[in-house]
Amino acid sequence: MSDWKRRTKEVSLELLSSEMANAIQSYIERYNLGPILSEARMLVQTESERTRKGLFGRMEIVKMVVIVTPRWLVWSVEQPNVKPVVLSAQLDHVTVQDYALTPFARLVPDSGLQVSGMFTNASEAASAFIGLEQGDAGDRFKEIVIQAAQDAKK
């Protein structure tokens, strides 16, 4: 059982918080990714709430927005009292798989995507977990991202 309760829903760019939308737009401009948002296949927002109290008994809530285009995966993570952090990867430079199918899932059960490879502006390969709720939006998003990554490599 996961240490996180996740709620994933499909959203539009217009429904994002201004701070999250500005962070994503600034990142896209900083790394000259071009008009990739106009090519978005799907955009989801996941709120993850830790089911066990964290340090000093605080409940922790993490918000993540993930955008997939035919060539790009862009995700932003927002935690309380911290500016959003944005990352991206060209889909032909990474391997994307359902986290449940990885060896890690036996040790740390959860639901989402495992992304491994070269991220934008990284000097070496990296790996990231993108948590998604098991359900309509999360499952559909996983399928779209995995298919987009396979198509990008053709």
Contacts in CASP RR format, 6 or more apart in sequence:
PFRMAT RR
TARGET T0000
AUTHOR 0000-0000-0000
METHOD contacts of the structure
MODEL  1
MSDWKRRTKEVSLELLSSEMANAIQSYIERYNLGPILSEARMLVQTESER
TRKGLFGRMEIVKMVVIVTPRWLVWSVEQPNVKPVVLSAQLDHVTVQDYA
LTPFARLVPDSGLQVSGMFTNASEAASAFIGLEQGDAGDRFKEIVIQAAQ
DAKK
1 109 0 8 1.000
2 51 0 8 1.000
2 108 0 8 1.000
2 109 0 8 1.000
2 110 0 8 1.000
2 111 0 8 1.000
3 50 0 8 1.000
3 51 0 8 1.000
3 52 0 8 1.000
3 110 0 8 1.000
4 48 0 8 1.000
4 49 0 8 1.000
4 50 0 8 1.000
4 51 0 8 1.000
4 110 0 8 1.000
4 131 0 8 1.000
5 48 0 8 1.000
5 49 0 8 1.000
5 51 0 8 1.000
6 46 0 8 1.000
6 47 0 8 1.000
6 48 0 8 1.000
6 49 0 8 1.000
6 111 0 8 1.000
6 131 0 8 1.000
6 132 0 8 1.000
6 133 0 8 1.000
7 46 0 8 1.000
7 47 0 8 1.000
7 133 0 8 1.000
8 44 0 8 1.000
8 45 0 8 1.000
8 46 0 8 1.000
8 131 0 8 1.000
8 132 0 8 1.000
8 133 0 8 1.000
8 135 0 8 1.000
8 137 0 8 1.000
8 138 0 8 1.000
8 141 0 8 1.000
9 44 0 8 1.000
9 45 0 8 1.000
9 137 0 8 1.000
10 42 0 8 1.000
10 43 0 8 1.000
10 44 0 8 1.000
10 137 0 8 1.000
10 140 0 8 1.000
10 141 0 8 1.000
11 43 0 8 1.000
11 44 0 8 1.000
11 45 0 8 1.000
11 65 0 8 1.000
12 43 0 8 1.000
13 21 0 8 1.000
13 37 0 8 1.000
13 40 0 8 1.000
13 43 0 8 1.000
15 45 0 8 1.000
16 24 0 8 1.000
16 45 0 8 1.000
16 65 0 8 1.000
17 78 0 8 1.000
19 78 0 8 1.000
19 83 0 8 1.000
19 84 0 8 1.000
20 63 0 8 1.000
20 65 0 8 1.000
20 76 0 8 1.000
20 78 0 8 1.000
20 84 0 8 1.000
23 76 0 8 1.000
23 78 0 8 1.000
23 83 0 8 1.000
23 84 0 8 1.000
23 85 0 8 1.000
23 86 0 8 1.000
24 37 0 8 1.000
24 65 0 8 1.000
24 67 0 8 1.000
24 74 0 8 1.000
24 76 0 8 1.000
24 84 0 8 1.000
24 86 0 8 1.000
25 37 0 8 1.000
26 86 0 8 1.000
27 33 0 8 1.000
27 74 0 8 1.000
27 76 0 8 1.000
27 86 0 8 1.000
27 88 0 8 1.000
28 34 0 8 1.000
28 36 0 8 1.000
28 37 0 8 1.000
28 74 0 8 1.000
31 88 0 8 1.000
31 120 0 8 1.000
31 121 0 8 1.000
33 72 0 8 1.000
33 74 0 8 1.000
33 88 0 8 1.000
33 120 0 8 1.000
36 67 0 8 1.000
36 69 0 8 1.000
36 71 0 8 1.000
36 72 0 8 1.000
36 74 0 8 1.000
37 67 0 8 1.000
37 69 0 8 1.000
39 69 0 8 1.000
39 70 0 8 1.000
39 71 0 8 1.000
39 72 0 8 1.000
40 67 0 8 1.000
40 68 0 8 1.000
40 69 0 8 1.000
41 68 0 8 1.000
41 69 0 8 1.000
41 70 0 8 1.000
41 144 0 8 1.000
41 148 0 8 1.000
42 67 0 8 1.000
42 68 0 8 1.000
42 140 0 8 1.000
42 141 0 8 1.000
42 144 0 8 1.000
43 65 0 8 1.000
43 66 0 8 1.000
43 67 0 8 1.000
43 68 0 8 1.000
44 65 0 8 1.000
44 66 0 8 1.000
44 132 0 8 1.000
44 137 0 8 1.000
44 138 0 8 1.000
44 141 0 8 1.000
45 63 0 8 1.000
45 64 0 8 1.000
45 65 0 8 1.000
46 63 0 8 1.000
46 64 0 8 1.000
46 66 0 8 1.000
46 131 0 8 1.000
46 132 0 8 1.000
46 133 0 8 1.000
46 138 0 8 1.000
47 61 0 8 1.000
47 62 0 8 1.000
47 63 0 8 1.000
48 61 0 8 1.000
48 62 0 8 1.000
48 63 0 8 1.000
48 64 0 8 1.000
48 131 0 8 1.000
49 59 0 8 1.000
49 60 0 8 1.000
49 61 0 8 1.000
50 59 0 8 1.000
50 60 0 8 1.000
50 61 0 8 1.000
53 59 0 8 1.000
54 60 0 8 1.000
60 79 0 8 1.000
60 80 0 8 1.000
61 79 0 8 1.000
61 80 0 8 1.000
62 77 0 8 1.000
62 78 0 8 1.000
62 79 0 8 1.000
63 77 0 8 1.000
63 78 0 8 1.000
63 79 0 8 1.000
64 75 0 8 1.000
64 76 0 8 1.000
64 77 0 8 1.000
64 78 0 8 1.000
64 130 0 8 1.000
64 131 0 8 1.000
65 75 0 8 1.000
65 76 0 8 1.000
65 78 0 8 1.000
66 73 0 8 1.000
66 74 0 8 1.000
66 75 0 8 1.000
66 76 0 8 1.000
66 130 0 8 1.000
66 141 0 8 1.000
66 145 0 8 1.000
67 73 0 8 1.000
67 74 0 8 1.000
67 75 0 8 1.000
68 91 0 8 1.000
68 141 0 8 1.000
68 144 0 8 1.000
68 145 0 8 1.000
68 148 0 8 1.000
69 148 0 8 1.000
70 91 0 8 1.000
70 148 0 8 1.000
70 151 0 8 1.000
70 152 0 8 1.000
71 90 0 8 1.000
71 91 0 8 1.000
71 92 0 8 1.000
71 152 0 8 1.000
72 88 0 8 1.000
72 89 0 8 1.000
72 90 0 8 1.000
72 91 0 8 1.000
73 88 0 8 1.000
73 89 0 8 1.000
73 91 0 8 1.000
73 94 0 8 1.000
73 96 0 8 1.000
73 115 0 8 1.000
73 145 0 8 1.000
73 148 0 8 1.000
73 149 0 8 1.000
74 86 0 8 1.000
74 87 0 8 1.000
74 88 0 8 1.000
75 86 0 8 1.000
75 87 0 8 1.000
75 88 0 8 1.000
75 128 0 8 1.000
75 130 0 8 1.000
76 84 0 8 1.000
76 85 0 8 1.000
76 86 0 8 1.000
76 87 0 8 1.000
77 84 0 8 1.000
77 85 0 8 1.000
77 87 0 8 1.000
78 84 0 8 1.000
78 85 0 8 1.000
87 119 0 8 1.000
87 120 0 8 1.000
87 128 0 8 1.000
88 119 0 8 1.000
88 120 0 8 1.000
89 115 0 8 1.000
89 117 0 8 1.000
89 118 0 8 1.000
89 119 0 8 1.000
89 120 0 8 1.000
90 118 0 8 1.000
90 120 0 8 1.000
90 152 0 8 1.000
91 148 0 8 1.000
91 149 0 8 1.000
91 151 0 8 1.000
91 152 0 8 1.000
91 153 0 8 1.000
92 149 0 8 1.000
92 152 0 8 1.000
92 153 0 8 1.000
93 117 0 8 1.000
93 118 0 8 1.000
94 115 0 8 1.000
94 116 0 8 1.000
94 117 0 8 1.000
94 118 0 8 1.000
94 119 0 8 1.000
94 149 0 8 1.000
95 115 0 8 1.000
95 116 0 8 1.000
95 117 0 8 1.000
95 149 0 8 1.000
96 113 0 8 1.000
96 114 0 8 1.000
96 115 0 8 1.000
96 145 0 8 1.000
96 146 0 8 1.000
96 149 0 8 1.000
97 113 0 8 1.000
97 114 0 8 1.000
97 146 0 8 1.000
98 112 0 8 1.000
98 113 0 8 1.000
98 114 0 8 1.000
98 142 0 8 1.000
98 146 0 8 1.000
99 105 0 8 1.000
99 110 0 8 1.000
99 111 0 8 1.000
99 112 0 8 1.000
99 113 0 8 1.000
99 114 0 8 1.000
99 129 0 8 1.000
99 131 0 8 1.000
100 111 0 8 1.000
100 112 0 8 1.000
102 114 0 8 1.000
104 114 0 8 1.000
110 129 0 8 1.000
110 131 0 8 1.000
111 131 0 8 1.000
111 132 0 8 1.000
111 133 0 8 1.000
111 134 0 8 1.000
111 138 0 8 1.000
112 129 0 8 1.000
112 130 0 8 1.000
112 131 0 8 1.000
112 132 0 8 1.000
112 138 0 8 1.000
112 142 0 8 1.000
113 129 0 8 1.000
113 130 0 8 1.000
113 131 0 8 1.000
113 132 0 8 1.000
113 142 0 8 1.000
113 145 0 8 1.000
113 146 0 8 1.000
114 127 0 8 1.000
114 128 0 8 1.000
114 129 0 8 1.000
115 127 0 8 1.000
115 128 0 8 1.000
115 129 0 8 1.000
115 130 0 8 1.000
116 125 0 8 1.000
116 126 0 8 1.000
116 127 0 8 1.000
116 128 0 8 1.000
117 125 0 8 1.000
117 126 0 8 1.000
117 127 0 8 1.000
118 124 0 8 1.000
118 125 0 8 1.000
118 126 0 8 1.000
119 126 0 8 1.000
119 128 0 8 1.000
132 138 0 8 1.000
132 139 0 8 1.000
132 141 0 8 1.000
132 142 0 8 1.000
END
